[in-house]
Amino acid sequence: MGIRAFYRDTRHLWTLALLLGVVVAGFIFIRGVMVPPTFGDQGPYRAAVLDEIKQLPSMLISDATCLECHAEVGEEREGTLHQQVRCIHCHGPGREHVALARKAAKDRSVTLPSADEWDGDFNTKLDLYLTFDRAACLVCHESVVGMPADFKQINVAEHLEEQGAGEPDNPEVCSDCHGGHDTAP
């Protein structure tokens, strides 16, 4: 059996070996590009990522940023049960609103639109909204298993009956007695 016969009879194996070699080389190249250099320094944990995350701009607007213009809300919330609730929880991220407010502070011709009314979607794309919808209140205050015992929870039907709610099915029924920032009736 000559070399030509050997090559002819094993050509499919050489093709497979070449293809396998290309796949392995491609995997090694892509892994080298995709895996950060500090991966594996401390096992599968990459401690350097914490410093990288710190350098990223925050996607959230802080309450301090909101209170620069809305100081009266901070005063209204002070000492209340909602003092620790972040503005973003009830009003959305507000990034566009803050950027526009900063432009308006420098240029009087820029108008700042009012906040939208909440669309009832917890995955809303609205930047800034107002809500008096009980669904927003009940996210935190509806009595559910696993909520800390000292957290203000209510059984909605019982609470509305005890309070003598005229329209218990009205989405704005909570705001009949409670304010959003100072919830004391």
Disulfide bonds with the S-S distance in Angstrom:
none
